Each structure stands twice: as structure tokens, then as C-alpha cells.
């Protein structure tokens, strides 16, 4: 019986082998912005809810010197239940590997859904560095602690079985959300996240988010950093908490968000709110995986 780390190693090896023959086209051709750093998390590749095609379009439009993958890039929890890996998800992995080959520093900080990769901390795969956590120094000298954030989730740490149950319910909500947005699209209405709406309306969920944000910021301050970048709760946010800059880069399941650093050190949350039309989107996917 293989351990989770052995299963993860096999998967990484197979994925890198498949990505070895992709094209070496100009990765920045057609880019609308070039950033100093880009932070993304909670892609949940391996699930139907992952918006991989939109992510590919964003990555093509947003080259950077640093790219931080802040956990839950691959959803090992869901893949253990049911295998789901369409071509667009493989294209994302190829895109990330190509970024590393072209000189971008790519750092992968695993989360709870891809915790198998924590066994590879300190190693590189195809030029992608795997680290338990990281520190990013902005152009204006601020030290940002980069961590997924699941260590500050009491449910994950104290009752993991409950986290698995909650994950199943969340996946059901996302499935319902896809049906609702399919109907909304037919009536010309914009994308709307049911799960995000519920999280912002349920008092216990709001309290959990507030407690999580305060705990992460407190730990960053204890470590001597000026700020923290995390993911995990799928809620993009950037604000100061007790003198610490708290940044959550959101997710690519519900909100399609990223945190970016401009070359002067300015940080910004980017909302990928304008999905291309189907022909344009298909062209972006093909170009990204070419």
C-alpha cells in the first residue's frame, strides 16, 4: 500500500513527463500586465469546480518575476474519492512549469488539500520550489510571510473527519452553483457565487473568518513580519489587523482572484471578472498550453 507521499510523487512524475513536450512560445505575448509578484491559491485542480480555463487566461495576461502557489493547488481529497483530471487542468500544470523554465521564481507552499507535497519541502520539481512556508520581500522592503493558513483552522487541526464532511457539502454547493450560473448565463446575468453568499450570511461562518484572519495576522507579527499572504478560506481580503497587513489571495473556484505586487511594491487584489467569450477563451487555453 502506497503512502500519500508515494502517491503524490508518482503523480508529480507522471505530470512532469507529460509536460516535457509543450511548446516554448513567448509566454508574455499578448500580456496586459507584468507584475513583480503574483500570489494565487486554492485552484483545486482535480475537481469540476476548478476554473482552470479562466486561470490559464489570467496567467497568460499576467507574467511576473515571482509566482507563489499558496496551497490547495491540487485537490488530493477529491481525487482520492473520484478521479477527475481534464486537459485544462494538465495545461495549468504545464503553464506553471514553463513559467519556472523561463526564469520566473515559482514557489509552491502546499495546503491541506495537497498536503502530500509537504513531504517534499526543500526540494524542486521542474524548477518549482516546494516549501512549508516562505517569506517574500516586497520592492519597498516589507517582509510578507506566505502560508496557506490551514494550521489556523481549528476544524482541520482538531476534527479532520468533520473537515472531510464539510468538504463534501461544499462540493455539493459548488455543483448546485454551476447549475444556477448556467441558468443565469442563459438570461444574460453575470456570474454569482452561492457558496460565497452563504458564507457571508451565516453568522458562524462570518465569526470563523474573523477569528482566522486575526490568528494569522497575530502569528505573522510574532514572527517579526510586516504582513502575511494566505489562502484557505476562499475569501479575498487585504486590510491591516493590529499593525499587520493581512492579505488573502482568494481562490479559483468561486471568486477568481489573485494578489499581485507591482514593481514599486504596491499590492493589489485582482478580480478576474471579465471571462472571455467561448471562442476567445478556447484560443486563450490553446495559446497557454501551446
C-alpha positions as CSV (number, residue, x, y, z in Angstrom):
1,X,0.0,0.0,0.0
2,X,1.5,3.3,-1.1
3,X,1.7,6.2,1.3
4,X,0.1,9.6,0.4
5,X,3.7,10.9,-0.3
6,X,4.4,8.0,-2.6
7,X,1.1,8.5,-4.5
8,X,2.0,12.2,-4.7
9,X,5.5,11.5,-6.0
10,X,4.1,9.2,-8.7
11,X,1.5,11.8,-9.8
12,X,4.1,14.6,-9.9
13,X,6.4,12.4,-12.0
14,X,3.7,11.5,-14.5
15,X,2.6,15.1,-14.8
16,X,6.1,16.4,-15.4
17,X,6.7,13.6,-18.0
18,X,3.6,14.7,-19.9
19,X,4.6,18.3,-19.8
20,X,8.0,17.9,-21.2
21,X,7.0,18.3,-24.8
22,X,4.9,21.5,-24.6
23,X,5.9,24.4,-26.8
24,X,8.4,27.2,-26.0
25,X,6.3,30.0,-27.4
26,X,6.7,33.5,-25.9
27,X,4.9,33.3,-22.6
28,X,4.5,37.1,-22.4
29,X,3.0,37.6,-25.9
30,X,-0.3,39.4,-25.5
31,X,0.2,40.1,-21.8
32,X,-1.7,43.0,-20.5
33,X,0.3,43.5,-17.3
34,X,3.7,42.5,-16.0
35,X,3.9,42.2,-12.2
36,X,6.8,41.8,-9.8
37,X,4.9,39.0,-7.9
38,X,1.7,37.1,-8.3
39,X,0.1,35.1,-5.4
40,X,-2.6,32.5,-6.2
41,X,-4.1,29.7,-4.1
42,X,-7.0,27.3,-3.9
43,X,-7.0,26.3,-7.5
44,X,-8.4,22.9,-6.5
45,X,-7.2,21.2,-9.7
46,X,-8.8,17.8,-9.9
47,X,-12.4,19.0,-9.2
48,X,-15.2,20.1,-11.5
49,X,-15.4,23.4,-9.6
50,X,-11.8,24.5,-10.6
51,X,-12.0,27.3,-13.1
52,X,-8.8,26.2,-14.9
53,X,-9.6,27.8,-18.2
54,X,-10.1,31.2,-16.7
55,X,-6.9,30.8,-14.7
56,X,-4.9,30.0,-17.8
57,X,-6.2,33.2,-19.4
58,X,-5.2,35.2,-16.3
59,X,-1.7,33.6,-16.2
60,X,-1.1,34.4,-19.9
61,X,-2.2,38.0,-19.3
62,X,-0.1,38.4,-16.1
63,X,3.6,37.4,-16.3
64,X,5.7,38.1,-13.2
65,X,9.2,37.7,-11.7
66,X,7.8,35.7,-8.7
67,X,4.8,33.4,-8.6
68,X,3.7,32.0,-5.3
69,X,1.3,29.0,-5.3
70,X,-0.2,29.4,-1.8
71,X,-1.7,25.9,-1.3
72,X,-4.6,23.7,-2.4
73,X,-3.3,23.8,-5.9
74,X,-4.2,20.1,-6.4
75,X,-7.2,18.7,-4.5
76,X,-6.0,15.4,-3.3
77,X,-9.0,14.9,-1.1
78,X,-11.4,14.9,-4.1
79,X,-9.0,12.9,-6.3
80,X,-8.9,10.1,-3.7
81,X,-12.7,9.9,-3.9
82,X,-13.1,10.2,-7.7
83,X,-10.5,10.8,-10.4
84,X,-11.2,14.0,-12.4
85,X,-8.4,15.5,-14.5
86,X,-9.4,17.1,-17.8
87,X,-6.9,18.5,-20.2
88,X,-7.3,22.1,-19.0
89,X,-6.0,21.0,-15.5
90,X,-2.9,19.5,-17.1
91,X,-2.5,22.7,-19.1
92,X,-2.3,24.7,-15.9
93,X,0.5,22.4,-14.5
94,X,2.3,22.8,-17.8
95,X,1.9,26.5,-17.7
96,X,3.4,26.7,-14.2
97,X,6.4,24.5,-15.2
98,X,7.0,26.7,-18.2
99,X,7.0,29.8,-16.1
100,X,9.7,28.3,-13.9
101,X,11.8,27.3,-17.0
102,X,11.6,30.8,-18.4
103,X,13.2,32.4,-15.3
104,X,10.2,33.2,-13.0
105,X,10.8,32.0,-9.5
106,X,7.9,29.7,-8.7
107,X,7.3,28.8,-5.1
108,X,4.7,26.2,-4.0
109,X,3.5,26.3,-0.4
110,X,1.2,23.2,0.0
111,X,-2.1,23.4,1.8
112,X,-4.3,20.8,3.5
113,X,-5.8,19.5,0.2
114,X,-2.4,18.9,-1.3
115,X,-0.7,18.1,2.0
116,X,1.1,15.1,0.3
117,X,3.5,17.7,-1.2
118,X,4.6,18.8,2.3
119,X,6.8,15.7,2.3
120,X,8.8,17.3,-0.5
121,X,9.6,20.6,1.3
122,X,13.1,21.8,0.4
123,X,13.0,20.1,-3.0
124,X,12.3,21.3,-6.6
125,X,10.2,19.7,-9.3
126,X,10.8,21.1,-12.8
127,X,12.2,24.3,-11.2
128,X,9.2,24.8,-8.9
129,X,10.4,25.1,-5.3
130,X,8.3,23.3,-2.6
131,X,8.4,25.0,0.8
132,X,6.4,24.6,4.1
133,X,6.1,28.4,4.1
134,X,8.0,31.3,2.6
135,X,9.0,34.9,3.1
136,X,8.6,37.4,0.3
137,X,10.3,40.8,0.5
138,X,8.4,43.5,-1.5
139,X,10.2,46.1,-3.6
140,X,9.7,48.6,-0.8
141,X,11.2,46.4,1.8
142,X,8.2,44.8,3.6
143,X,8.6,41.2,4.7
144,X,5.4,39.1,3.9
145,X,5.0,35.7,5.4
146,X,3.5,33.3,2.9
147,X,1.5,30.4,4.3
148,X,-1.6,28.5,3.2
149,X,-3.4,29.1,6.5
150,X,-4.9,25.7,7.4
151,X,-2.8,25.5,10.5
152,X,-5.1,28.2,11.9
153,X,-8.3,26.3,11.2
154,X,-9.4,24.6,14.3
155,X,-11.6,22.1,12.4
156,X,-8.7,21.0,10.3
157,X,-6.4,20.6,13.3
158,X,-8.8,19.1,15.8
159,X,-11.5,17.3,13.9
160,X,-10.3,16.4,10.4
161,X,-13.2,14.0,9.9
162,X,-15.5,17.0,10.2
163,X,-13.4,18.8,7.6
164,X,-13.9,15.9,5.2
165,X,-17.7,16.1,5.8
166,X,-17.7,19.8,5.3
167,X,-15.7,19.4,2.1
168,X,-18.3,17.1,0.7
169,X,-21.1,19.5,1.5
170,X,-19.0,22.4,0.0
171,X,-18.6,20.3,-3.2
172,X,-22.3,19.8,-3.4
173,X,-22.9,23.6,-3.0
174,X,-20.4,24.2,-5.9
175,X,-22.2,21.7,-8.1
176,X,-25.5,23.5,-7.4
177,X,-23.8,26.8,-8.0
178,X,-22.7,25.6,-11.5
179,X,-26.3,24.8,-12.4
180,X,-27.6,28.1,-11.1
181,X,-25.0,30.0,-13.1
182,X,-25.7,28.1,-16.2
183,X,-29.3,29.3,-15.9
184,X,-28.2,32.8,-15.1
185,X,-26.0,32.9,-18.2
186,X,-29.0,31.9,-20.4
187,X,-30.7,35.0,-19.1
188,X,-27.7,37.2,-19.6
189,X,-26.9,37.6,-15.9
190,X,-23.4,37.7,-14.5
191,X,-21.6,35.0,-12.5
192,X,-22.8,34.8,-8.9
193,X,-21.4,32.6,-6.1
194,X,-23.9,30.8,-4.0
195,X,-21.3,29.4,-1.6
196,X,-19.7,32.8,-1.1
197,X,-23.2,34.3,-0.4
198,X,-23.9,31.7,2.2
199,X,-20.5,32.2,3.9
200,X,-21.2,35.9,4.2
201,X,-24.7,35.4,5.6
202,X,-24.2,32.7,8.1
203,X,-23.1,34.2,11.4
204,X,-20.9,31.3,12.5
205,X,-19.1,31.4,9.1
206,X,-18.5,35.2,9.5
207,X,-17.1,34.7,13.0
208,X,-14.8,31.9,11.8
209,X,-13.4,34.1,9.1
210,X,-12.8,36.9,11.5
211,X,-11.1,34.6,14.0
212,X,-9.0,33.1,11.3
213,X,-7.8,36.4,10.0
214,X,-6.8,37.7,13.4
215,X,-4.9,34.5,14.3
216,X,-2.9,34.5,11.0
217,X,-2.0,38.2,11.5
218,X,-1.0,37.6,15.1
219,X,1.4,34.8,14.1
220,X,2.9,36.9,11.4
221,X,3.5,39.7,13.9
222,X,5.0,37.2,16.4
223,X,7.5,36.1,13.6
224,X,8.5,39.7,13.0
225,X,6.9,40.2,9.6
226,X,5.1,43.3,8.4
227,X,2.4,41.3,6.6
228,X,1.1,37.8,5.7
229,X,-0.3,36.3,2.5
230,X,-2.5,33.3,2.8
231,X,-5.5,31.5,1.2
232,X,-7.6,28.6,2.6
233,X,-10.9,30.3,3.4
234,X,-11.7,31.3,-0.2
235,X,-12.3,35.0,0.7
236,X,-10.1,37.6,-0.9
237,X,-9.2,40.4,1.5
238,X,-6.5,43.0,2.1
239,X,-6.6,45.0,5.3
240,X,-4.5,46.0,8.3
241,X,-5.0,44.0,11.5
242,X,-3.3,45.3,14.6
243,X,-0.5,46.8,12.6
244,X,0.0,43.7,10.3
245,X,-1.0,43.7,6.6
246,X,-3.3,40.8,6.1
247,X,-3.7,39.6,2.5
248,X,-5.8,36.7,1.4
249,X,-5.5,36.0,-2.3
250,X,-8.9,34.3,-2.5
251,X,-9.4,31.3,-4.9
252,X,-10.1,30.0,-8.4
253,X,-13.2,28.1,-7.6
254,X,-15.6,30.9,-6.6
255,X,-14.1,34.3,-6.8
256,X,-11.2,34.1,-9.5
257,X,-8.9,36.3,-7.5
258,X,-5.1,36.9,-7.1
259,X,-2.9,39.1,-5.1
260,X,-0.3,41.0,-7.2
261,X,2.7,43.2,-6.4
262,X,3.6,46.0,-8.7
263,X,7.2,46.9,-9.4
264,X,7.0,49.8,-6.9
265,X,6.0,47.4,-4.1
266,X,2.3,48.3,-4.2
267,X,0.0,45.3,-3.5
268,X,-3.4,44.9,-5.2
269,X,-6.2,42.3,-5.3
270,X,-7.1,41.4,-8.9
271,X,-10.5,40.1,-9.7
272,X,-10.7,38.3,-13.0
273,X,-14.2,39.4,-13.6
274,X,-14.5,39.5,-17.4
275,X,-14.5,36.0,-18.7
276,X,-13.8,35.9,-22.5
277,X,-16.4,34.7,-24.9
278,X,-16.2,30.9,-25.7
279,X,-14.1,31.3,-28.9
280,X,-11.7,33.8,-27.1
281,X,-11.5,31.5,-24.1
282,X,-10.7,28.5,-26.2
283,X,-8.0,30.5,-28.0
284,X,-6.5,31.5,-24.7
285,X,-6.4,27.9,-23.4
286,X,-4.8,26.7,-26.6
287,X,-2.2,29.5,-26.6
288,X,-1.5,28.9,-22.9
289,X,-0.9,25.2,-23.5
290,X,1.0,25.6,-26.8
